[in-house]
Amino acid sequence: MQDAAVETAKVVIPWVAIAYAGAGLGAGLAVIGAGIGIGKLAAGAAEGIARQPSATPQITSATQLPLFLLEGVAILAVVACLLVILTK
């Protein structure tokens, strides 16, 4: 048998690529989560209005603030993920 020098290949982990993938995954999950939350809130509001049409102004005014907050959280999450991507 030959005593050949065994060369070990160094695996270089591209940390930047992992950060990009994590940022993309985070942005996607934030948008999906906000979409699910907004959908459930709108479905509940529509169901409440269907059950009691006379309470439409109260229901719509009660759902506006949570909708705005959900959208704001989603936008902030996407901006944070974009900052990870754009700052090298």
Buried (B, 14 or more C-beta within 10 A) or exposed (E): EEEEEEEEEEEEEEEEEEBBEEBBEBBEEBBEBBEEBBEEBEEEBEEBBEEEEEEEEEBEEEBEEEBEEBEEBBEEBBEEBEEBBEEE
